[in-house]
């Protein structure tokens, strides 16, 4: 019984450690210019999507057209 408890405790510590490691790695600063440029491009694309497909725009339009798909999904 003690072996099972030790095994599950070890697995829990391993999972918690991996979660902390991945969280710190993803939330850290970008290390080079390419990463900064990619983040800026992604942010600009998301901003354009949010303004194009707001609640008012979606409810007052006829849906997506082929032009919309080509413009936003590259």
N, C-alpha and C positions, 0 to 999 in steps of 0.2 A: 504494500500500500504506500509506503514511504517513497518507493521508487516511482510510482505513478505520479505522486504529488510533485516530486522533484522534476520529472519529465515535463509535466504541464507548466510548472513554474519557469523552467528553462525556456520552453517555447514562448511563453508570455513575455519574458524578458527579451528574447530575440525579436519578436514581432514589434514590441515597443521601441526597441533600439533602431530597427529598420525604419519605423514610422518617423521617428525623430530625425534620423539621418536624411531621409528623402524630403521631409518638410524643410529642413535647413538648406538643402541643396537647391530646391526649387525656389525658395523665397530670397535667395541671395542676389547680390547685384550682378548685372551682366558684365562679363569679363573683357569683351573686346568690342570694337566698333561694329563688326558685322552683326553681333547680337543686339546692339542698341538700334541699328537701322531696321532689323527684322521686327523688333518690338514696336518701333514707331510706325512701320507699315501696317502691322497687324492692328494696332490701335486705331489708325486712320480708317482702315477697312471696316472695323467694327463700328466706329462712329458713323460712317456712311450708311451701314446697314441699319443701325438703330433709327436714323432719321428717315430712311427710305421706307422702312416697314414699321412705323409707329402705329399705334392703335387707330388713329384717325385716318392715316394713309391706307391701312389695310381694309378698314370698314367702308371706305368711300371709293374703292377701286374695283376692278373686275378680275383681280388676281394677277398672278405672275405672267409675264410674257416672255418670249424667247430672248428678247433684248435684255430684260432684267436679269435673267439667269446668266447670260454671258457677261454682263457688266460686273456682277457681284461674286461669281463663283469661278475664279481663275485658278 
